[in-house]
Amino acid sequence: MTYADIILLSGSGLLAGAINALAGGGTIFTFSALVAVGLPAVTANATSAVSVLPGQIASTTAYRREIVASFRRLLPFSIISAIGGVAGSLLLLNTDEGAFRALVPFLILFATILFMSAPYIATFGEKLAACRTTDGVGPFATALQGLVAVYGGYFGAGMGIMMLASLSLTEGRDFHALNAAKNWLACIMQGLAVVVFILSGAVDYSAVVIVASASILGGWGSVVVGRLVPQRVIRWFVIATGLALSSWYFIQ
């Protein structure tokens, strides 16, 4: 690994850590940087998932009280998220490298469109929450969460936005309840996916050390970034980068 590679991976980790803490979408940066330094696409995706997991766990611990309070209600979602996360990771590992590389521009474009649509998805979720007739987890919400979990284990970028719709059916409009549930379930699906990736040997640990360390620093520095840069600017930066990267991969 060259000094240029280290700088690129460190920069992507810093960006991902800060952006994940403020708006989400940081996986686009870490995955693309790992591919740029020469890792195969499947290995890059697995390595990126391992690298961002510590930040995901840290975010989840901040909501431990809310998670404990709603644990019984979230149990069906937790189970389906575990199953979907493992299924998605196994699907990734069994995808041919060439086939996955061909999917990359579509996956990044899809994640970018999700990010662009986040306000509309949140509004849709609020409408679902207003229409719900029970505090339990129904079959539609469970099936929707299952699809999100498979996607989360397979690629992951934008899965939090997708969960705004499924979780509104159980958590209603409470911001902290939604965030707590989203972080908890993301930890489950990505945590188990990471276990599968590690056991399969599909992880580049030298890259993990660099990206994960930088991501943690980026998360800490997000407070400063959030004060200096308006969230709208951050959102459009992520969107513009996602569109540019997907276009680049389509050309390649």
C-alpha positions as CSV (number, residue, x, y, z in Angstrom):
1,M,0.0,0.0,0.0
2,T,1.5,3.4,-1.1
3,Y,1.4,6.7,0.9
4,A,-1.2,7.9,-1.7
5,D,-3.4,4.9,-0.9
6,I,-3.1,5.6,2.9
7,I,-4.0,9.3,2.4
8,L,-7.0,8.3,0.2
9,L,-8.3,5.7,2.6
10,S,-7.8,8.0,5.6
11,G,-9.6,10.8,3.8
12,S,-12.5,8.6,3.0
13,G,-12.7,7.4,6.6
14,L,-12.7,10.9,7.9
15,L,-15.5,11.9,5.5
16,A,-17.5,8.8,6.1
17,G,-17.3,9.2,9.9
18,A,-18.4,12.9,9.9
19,I,-21.1,12.4,7.2
20,N,-22.6,9.3,8.8
21,A,-22.9,11.2,12.1
22,L,-24.6,14.2,10.4
23,A,-26.6,12.9,7.5
24,G,-25.7,9.3,6.5
25,G,-24.3,8.0,3.2
26,G,-20.7,7.7,4.2
27,T,-20.4,4.1,3.0
28,I,-20.3,5.5,-0.6
29,F,-17.0,7.1,0.2
30,T,-15.3,4.2,2.0
31,F,-16.3,1.6,-0.6
32,S,-15.2,3.8,-3.5
33,A,-11.9,4.6,-1.9
34,L,-11.2,0.9,-1.3
35,V,-12.0,0.0,-4.9
36,A,-9.7,2.9,-6.0
37,V,-6.7,1.5,-4.1
38,G,-7.1,-1.8,-6.0
39,L,-9.2,-4.0,-3.8
40,P,-11.7,-6.3,-5.6
41,A,-15.2,-4.9,-5.4
42,V,-16.5,-7.8,-3.1
43,T,-13.5,-7.5,-0.8
44,A,-13.9,-3.7,-0.8
45,N,-17.5,-4.0,0.2
46,A,-16.8,-6.4,3.0
47,T,-13.9,-4.3,4.2
48,S,-16.0,-1.2,4.2
49,A,-18.7,-2.9,6.3
50,V,-16.1,-4.0,8.9
51,S,-14.6,-0.5,8.9
52,V,-17.8,1.5,9.6
53,L,-19.2,-1.0,12.2
54,P,-17.4,0.6,15.3
55,G,-19.1,3.9,14.5
56,Q,-22.4,2.2,14.1
57,I,-22.0,0.5,17.5
58,A,-21.0,3.8,19.1
59,S,-24.1,5.5,17.8
60,T,-26.3,2.7,19.0
61,T,-25.0,2.8,22.6
62,A,-26.2,6.4,22.8
63,Y,-29.8,5.1,22.5
64,R,-29.5,2.2,25.0
65,R,-32.3,3.4,27.2
66,E,-34.7,3.7,24.3
67,I,-33.7,0.3,22.9
68,V,-34.2,-1.4,26.3
69,A,-37.7,0.2,26.6
70,S,-38.8,-1.0,23.1
71,F,-36.9,-4.3,23.0
72,R,-39.9,-6.6,23.2
73,R,-41.7,-4.6,20.5
74,L,-38.6,-4.7,18.3
75,L,-37.9,-8.4,18.8
76,P,-39.6,-9.6,15.5
77,F,-37.7,-6.9,13.6
78,S,-34.5,-7.9,15.3
79,I,-34.9,-11.5,14.3
80,I,-35.7,-10.7,10.7
81,S,-32.8,-8.2,10.5
82,A,-30.4,-10.9,11.8
83,I,-31.7,-13.4,9.1
84,G,-31.6,-10.8,6.4
85,G,-28.2,-9.5,7.3
86,V,-26.7,-13.0,7.1
87,A,-28.6,-13.8,3.9
88,G,-27.4,-10.6,2.3
89,S,-23.7,-11.2,3.2
90,L,-23.8,-14.7,1.9
91,L,-25.4,-13.5,-1.3
92,L,-22.6,-11.0,-1.7
93,L,-19.9,-13.6,-1.1
94,N,-21.6,-15.9,-3.7
95,T,-21.8,-13.1,-6.3
96,D,-19.2,-13.4,-9.0
97,E,-16.7,-10.5,-8.8
98,G,-17.4,-9.5,-12.4
99,A,-21.1,-9.5,-11.8
100,F,-20.8,-7.5,-8.6
101,R,-18.5,-5.0,-10.3
102,A,-21.2,-4.6,-13.0
103,L,-23.8,-3.9,-10.2
104,V,-21.7,-1.3,-8.4
105,P,-22.8,1.8,-10.5
106,F,-26.5,0.7,-10.0
107,L,-26.0,0.2,-6.3
108,I,-24.3,3.6,-5.8
109,L,-26.9,5.3,-7.9
110,F,-29.7,3.6,-5.9
111,A,-28.1,4.7,-2.6
112,T,-27.8,8.2,-3.9
113,I,-31.4,8.3,-5.0
114,L,-32.4,7.0,-1.6
115,F,-30.4,9.8,0.0
116,M,-32.1,12.4,-2.3
117,S,-35.5,11.0,-1.5
118,A,-34.9,10.9,2.3
119,P,-37.3,13.8,3.1
120,Y,-40.1,12.2,1.0
121,I,-39.5,8.8,2.5
122,A,-39.7,10.3,6.0
123,T,-43.0,12.0,5.0
124,F,-44.3,8.7,3.7
125,G,-43.3,7.1,6.9
126,E,-45.2,9.7,8.9
127,K,-48.3,9.0,6.8
128,L,-47.9,5.3,7.5
129,A,-47.5,6.0,11.2
130,A,-50.7,8.1,11.2
131,C,-52.6,5.2,9.6
132,R,-51.3,2.4,11.9
133,T,-53.9,0.6,13.9
134,T,-51.7,-1.4,16.2
135,D,-48.5,-1.1,18.3
136,G,-47.4,-4.6,17.1
137,V,-45.3,-5.6,14.2
138,G,-47.5,-6.7,11.3
139,P,-46.5,-9.0,8.4
140,F,-46.1,-6.1,5.9
141,A,-43.7,-4.2,8.2
142,T,-41.8,-7.4,8.9
143,A,-41.5,-8.3,5.2
144,L,-40.3,-4.7,4.4
145,Q,-37.7,-4.9,7.2
146,G,-36.6,-8.2,5.9
147,L,-35.9,-6.8,2.4
148,V,-34.0,-3.9,4.0
149,A,-31.9,-6.3,6.0
150,V,-30.9,-8.4,2.9
151,Y,-29.9,-5.1,1.2
152,G,-28.0,-4.0,4.3
153,G,-26.0,-7.3,4.4
154,Y,-25.3,-7.1,0.7
155,F,-24.3,-3.5,0.2
156,G,-25.8,-1.3,3.0
157,A,-25.5,2.3,1.7
158,G,-28.9,4.0,2.3
159,M,-30.4,1.2,4.4
160,G,-31.1,3.6,7.3
161,I,-33.2,5.8,5.0
162,M,-35.1,2.7,3.8
163,M,-35.9,1.8,7.5
164,L,-37.7,5.1,8.0
165,A,-40.7,3.6,6.3
166,S,-40.7,0.2,7.9
167,L,-40.0,1.5,11.4
168,S,-42.7,4.1,11.2
169,L,-45.2,1.3,11.4
170,T,-44.0,0.4,14.9
171,E,-42.3,3.5,16.3
172,G,-44.7,6.1,15.0
173,R,-43.4,9.7,14.7
174,D,-41.1,9.8,17.7
175,F,-37.7,10.9,16.4
176,H,-35.7,9.3,19.2
177,A,-37.6,6.0,19.0
178,L,-37.1,5.9,15.3
179,N,-33.4,6.6,15.5
180,A,-32.8,4.2,18.4
181,A,-34.6,1.4,16.5
182,K,-32.8,2.2,13.2
183,N,-29.4,2.1,14.8
184,W,-30.1,-1.1,16.8
185,L,-31.4,-3.0,13.7
186,A,-28.5,-1.7,11.6
187,C,-26.1,-2.9,14.2
188,I,-27.7,-6.4,14.1
189,M,-27.8,-6.8,10.3
190,Q,-24.3,-5.3,9.7
191,G,-22.8,-6.9,12.7
192,L,-23.8,-10.4,11.6
193,A,-22.8,-9.6,8.1
194,V,-19.4,-8.6,9.3
195,V,-19.0,-11.9,11.2
196,V,-19.7,-13.7,8.0
197,F,-17.2,-11.6,6.1
198,I,-14.5,-12.2,8.7
199,L,-15.1,-15.9,8.8
200,S,-15.0,-16.1,5.0
201,G,-11.6,-14.3,4.9
202,A,-13.0,-11.6,2.6
203,V,-11.6,-8.6,4.6
204,D,-8.4,-6.6,4.1
205,Y,-7.4,-5.8,7.7
206,S,-4.7,-3.3,6.8
207,A,-7.3,-1.2,5.1
208,V,-9.7,-1.7,8.0
209,V,-7.3,-0.3,10.5
210,I,-6.8,2.9,8.4
211,V,-10.4,3.5,7.5
212,A,-11.9,2.6,10.9
213,S,-9.4,4.8,12.7
214,A,-10.1,7.7,10.4
215,S,-13.8,7.1,10.6
216,I,-13.8,7.3,14.4
217,L,-11.9,10.6,14.2
218,G,-14.3,11.9,11.6
219,G,-17.2,11.0,13.9
220,W,-15.7,13.0,16.7
221,G,-15.0,15.9,14.4
222,S,-18.6,15.9,13.1
223,V,-19.6,18.3,15.8
224,V,-17.2,20.9,14.4
225,V,-18.3,20.2,10.8
226,G,-21.9,20.4,11.8
227,R,-21.4,23.9,13.2
228,L,-19.4,25.2,10.3
229,V,-21.2,23.6,7.3
230,P,-25.1,23.7,6.9
231,Q,-26.7,20.3,6.7
232,R,-28.2,21.2,3.3
233,V,-24.7,21.7,1.9
234,I,-23.5,18.3,3.3
235,R,-26.5,16.5,1.8
236,W,-25.9,18.0,-1.6
237,F,-22.2,17.2,-1.4
238,V,-23.1,13.5,-0.7
239,I,-25.6,13.5,-3.6
240,A,-23.2,15.2,-6.1
241,T,-20.4,12.7,-5.1
242,G,-22.8,9.7,-5.4
243,L,-23.9,10.8,-8.8
244,A,-20.4,11.5,-10.0
245,L,-19.1,8.1,-8.7
246,S,-22.0,6.2,-10.2
247,S,-21.4,7.9,-13.6
248,W,-17.7,7.1,-13.4
249,Y,-18.4,3.4,-12.7
250,F,-20.9,3.3,-15.6
251,I,-18.2,4.6,-17.9
252,Q,-15.6,2.1,-16.7
